[in-house]
């Protein structure tokens, strides 16, 4: 794989995993004591897929000190960087994924 492509993929997945991880901490039970977030990267010659598993739903945050204008655009950026994105619930929690073809 060409070095420039590798750099672009690394930049894209760095942004996406950061966004998915932040969302898991802010919006799921993963932020509770003992909570977990698992990230998995599957790389093939044609595509790279990032999968993030969190602990699933949690009661809404009540932290009013956060400015809503500073949040909410990250998933739009992830969608812009990835060729495909998605999410689904499973027995272990909630999965969010992004796929980039190369």
Residue pairs with C-beta under 8 A, 6 or more apart in sequence:
1 102
5 102
9 48
9 100
9 102
12 81
12 82
12 100
13 41
13 48
13 50
13 98
13 100
15 77
15 78
15 81
16 50
16 78
16 81
16 82
16 98
17 39
17 50
17 52
18 74
19 74
19 75
19 77
19 78
20 39
20 50
20 52
20 78
20 96
20 98
21 37
21 39
21 52
22 74
23 74
23 75
23 96
24 30
24 31
24 37
24 52
24 54
24 55
24 94
24 96
25 31
25 37
26 61
26 71
27 58
27 61
28 35
28 54
28 55
28 56
28 57
28 58
28 93
28 94
29 35
29 54
29 55
29 56
29 57
29 58
29 93
30 36
30 37
30 54
30 55
30 58
30 93
31 58
32 55
32 58
35 54
35 55
36 54
36 55
37 52
37 53
37 54
37 55
38 52
38 53
39 50
39 51
39 52
39 53
40 50
40 51
40 52
40 53
41 48
41 49
41 50
41 51
42 48
42 49
42 51
46 101
46 102
47 83
47 99
47 100
47 101
47 102
48 99
48 100
48 102
49 97
49 98
49 99
49 100
50 97
50 98
50 99
51 95
51 96
51 97
52 95
52 96
52 97
53 90
53 92
53 93
53 94
53 95
54 93
54 94
54 96
55 93
55 94
56 89
56 92
56 93
56 94
57 94
75 85
78 85
78 98
79 85
81 98
81 100
82 98
82 99
82 100
83 99
83 100
83 101
84 98
84 99
85 96
85 97
85 98
85 99
86 96
86 97
87 94
87 95
87 96
87 97
88 94
88 95
89 95
